[in-house]
């Protein structure tokens, strides 16, 4: 298990959200790196031995970027994006009441 940074070493502790976003970025870059390796490898090396395999590698490489974008932009169950206030006090009060954060308004 990784230890949190010491107070005097100049590094700030990473928050949970930063860790989630960093993990998503790493997954995205690994997937895009695999895409590039497949594409370049298909046309630099594999095509010399088998053209159908090279085309198949390019088809797989073509499918990876949309999935990489979905993985990088997805929201997890721990992301509480709906709790952000909208700026309209009446609307925020109404949503808080619906979410059970406040007791119902008197009529």
C-alpha atoms as a printed R data frame, in Angstrom:
    type eleno elety resid chain resno       x       y       z
1   ATOM     1    CA   UNK     A     1   0.000   0.000   0.000
2   ATOM     2    CA   UNK     A     2   1.302   3.430  -0.914
3   ATOM     3    CA   UNK     A     3   1.985   5.823   1.946
4   ATOM     4    CA   UNK     A     4   0.691   9.407   1.778
5   ATOM     5    CA   UNK     A     5   3.395  12.015   1.162
6   ATOM     6    CA   UNK     A     6   5.058  13.545   4.172
7   ATOM     7    CA   UNK     A     7   4.034  17.068   5.146
8   ATOM     8    CA   UNK     A     8   7.387  18.653   4.343
9   ATOM     9    CA   UNK     A     9   8.253  17.041   1.019
10  ATOM    10    CA   UNK     A    10   6.464  19.639  -1.155
11  ATOM    11    CA   UNK     A    11   3.959  17.262  -2.752
12  ATOM    12    CA   UNK     A    12   0.258  17.609  -2.054
13  ATOM    13    CA   UNK     A    13  -1.786  14.508  -1.326
14  ATOM    14    CA   UNK     A    14  -3.875  13.442  -4.309
15  ATOM    15    CA   UNK     A    15  -7.605  13.673  -3.739
16  ATOM    16    CA   UNK     A    16  -9.914  10.817  -4.626
17  ATOM    17    CA   UNK     A    17 -11.244  12.601  -7.715
18  ATOM    18    CA   UNK     A    18  -7.743  13.299  -8.998
19  ATOM    19    CA   UNK     A    19  -6.901   9.606  -8.586
20  ATOM    20    CA   UNK     A    20  -9.975   8.544 -10.538
21  ATOM    21    CA   UNK     A    21  -9.235  10.981 -13.349
22  ATOM    22    CA   UNK     A    22  -5.572   9.970 -13.435
23  ATOM    23    CA   UNK     A    23  -6.566   6.306 -13.722
24  ATOM    24    CA   UNK     A    24  -8.966   7.148 -16.570
25  ATOM    25    CA   UNK     A    25  -6.244   9.107 -18.365
26  ATOM    26    CA   UNK     A    26  -3.820   6.204 -18.002
27  ATOM    27    CA   UNK     A    27  -6.361   3.744 -19.394
28  ATOM    28    CA   UNK     A    28  -7.070   6.102 -22.301
29  ATOM    29    CA   UNK     A    29  -3.389   6.528 -23.183
30  ATOM    30    CA   UNK     A    30  -2.718   2.783 -22.908
31  ATOM    31    CA   UNK     A    31  -5.626   2.017 -25.228
32  ATOM    32    CA   UNK     A    32  -4.562   4.667 -27.737
33  ATOM    33    CA   UNK     A    33  -0.978   3.423 -27.539
34  ATOM    34    CA   UNK     A    34  -2.191  -0.096 -28.332
35  ATOM    35    CA   UNK     A    35  -4.122   1.341 -31.263
36  ATOM    36    CA   UNK     A    36  -1.004   2.992 -32.662
37  ATOM    37    CA   UNK     A    37   1.113  -0.136 -32.147
38  ATOM    38    CA   UNK     A    38  -1.473  -2.238 -33.970
39  ATOM    39    CA   UNK     A    39  -1.759   0.186 -36.865
40  ATOM    40    CA   UNK     A    40   1.958   0.827 -37.340
41  ATOM    41    CA   UNK     A    41   2.849  -2.814 -36.749
42  ATOM    42    CA   UNK     A    42   0.266  -3.960 -39.263
43  ATOM    43    CA   UNK     A    43   1.632  -1.851 -42.096
44  ATOM    44    CA   UNK     A    44   5.329  -1.854 -41.181
45  ATOM    45    CA   UNK     A    45   5.823  -5.554 -40.460
46  ATOM    46    CA   UNK     A    46   2.786  -7.813 -40.677
47  ATOM    47    CA   UNK     A    47   1.770  -6.821 -44.223
48  ATOM    48    CA   UNK     A    48   5.016  -8.351 -45.476
49  ATOM    49    CA   UNK     A    49   3.842 -11.763 -44.287
50  ATOM    50    CA   UNK     A    50   0.043 -11.657 -44.448
51  ATOM    51    CA   UNK     A    51  -2.129  -8.922 -45.897
52  ATOM    52    CA   UNK     A    52  -5.415 -10.260 -44.386
53  ATOM    53    CA   UNK     A    53  -3.887 -10.268 -40.891
54  ATOM    54    CA   UNK     A    54  -2.643  -6.687 -41.400
55  ATOM    55    CA   UNK     A    55  -6.112  -5.574 -42.468
56  ATOM    56    CA   UNK     A    56  -7.616  -7.365 -39.458
57  ATOM    57    CA   UNK     A    57  -5.171  -5.593 -37.145
58  ATOM    58    CA   UNK     A    58  -6.224  -2.263 -38.656
59  ATOM    59    CA   UNK     A    59  -9.894  -3.091 -38.123
60  ATOM    60    CA   UNK     A    60  -9.179  -3.829 -34.449
61  ATOM    61    CA   UNK     A    61  -7.170  -0.591 -34.230
62  ATOM    62    CA   UNK     A    62 -10.104   1.271 -35.767
63  ATOM    63    CA   UNK     A    63 -12.473   0.040 -33.028
64  ATOM    64    CA   UNK     A    64 -10.255   0.991 -30.072
65  ATOM    65    CA   UNK     A    65 -10.524   4.864 -30.116
66  ATOM    66    CA   UNK     A    66 -14.297   5.053 -29.482
67  ATOM    67    CA   UNK     A    67 -13.964   2.662 -26.554
68  ATOM    68    CA   UNK     A    68 -10.991   4.630 -25.226
69  ATOM    69    CA   UNK     A    69 -13.047   7.827 -25.344
70  ATOM    70    CA   UNK     A    70 -15.959   6.126 -23.561
71  ATOM    71    CA   UNK     A    71 -13.648   4.811 -20.843
72  ATOM    72    CA   UNK     A    72 -12.030   8.229 -20.369
73  ATOM    73    CA   UNK     A    73 -15.342  10.119 -20.171
74  ATOM    74    CA   UNK     A    74 -17.524   7.746 -18.206
75  ATOM    75    CA   UNK     A    75 -18.801   8.631 -14.784
76  ATOM    76    CA   UNK     A    76 -18.490   6.115 -12.010
77  ATOM    77    CA   UNK     A    77 -21.015   5.409  -9.293
78  ATOM    78    CA   UNK     A    78 -18.806   7.340  -6.863
79  ATOM    79    CA   UNK     A    79 -18.927  10.531  -8.964
80  ATOM    80    CA   UNK     A    80 -21.504  12.806  -7.374
81  ATOM    81    CA   UNK     A    81 -21.913  15.230 -10.283
82  ATOM    82    CA   UNK     A    82 -25.636  15.657  -9.645
83  ATOM    83    CA   UNK     A    83 -24.958  17.249  -6.244
84  ATOM    84    CA   UNK     A    84 -23.456  20.383  -7.779
85  ATOM    85    CA   UNK     A    85 -25.661  23.399  -7.105
86  ATOM    86    CA   UNK     A    86 -27.293  24.929 -10.165
87  ATOM    87    CA   UNK     A    87 -27.109  28.527  -8.951
88  ATOM    88    CA   UNK     A    88 -30.872  28.934  -8.666
89  ATOM    89    CA   UNK     A    89 -31.702  28.859  -4.919
90  ATOM    90    CA   UNK     A    90 -35.325  27.819  -5.436
91  ATOM    91    CA   UNK     A    91 -34.360  24.990  -7.787
92  ATOM    92    CA   UNK     A    92 -31.571  23.826  -5.461
93  ATOM    93    CA   UNK     A    93 -33.991  23.809  -2.518
94  ATOM    94    CA   UNK     A    94 -36.497  21.788  -4.536
95  ATOM    95    CA   UNK     A    95 -33.860  19.220  -5.570
96  ATOM    96    CA   UNK     A    96 -32.551  18.949  -2.005
97  ATOM    97    CA   UNK     A    97 -36.095  18.214  -0.870
98  ATOM    98    CA   UNK     A    98 -36.497  15.497  -3.518
99  ATOM    99    CA   UNK     A    99 -33.148  13.936  -2.562
100 ATOM   100    CA   UNK     A   100 -34.183  13.835   1.085
101 ATOM   101    CA   UNK     A   101 -31.532  16.309   2.255
102 ATOM   102    CA   UNK     A   102 -34.099  18.693   3.671
103 ATOM   103    CA   UNK     A   103 -37.524  18.218   5.126
104 ATOM   104    CA   UNK     A   104 -40.546  19.015   2.925
105 ATOM   105    CA   UNK     A   105 -41.675  22.611   2.595
106 ATOM   106    CA   UNK     A   106 -44.702  23.808   4.490
107 ATOM   107    CA   UNK     A   107 -47.635  24.527   2.176
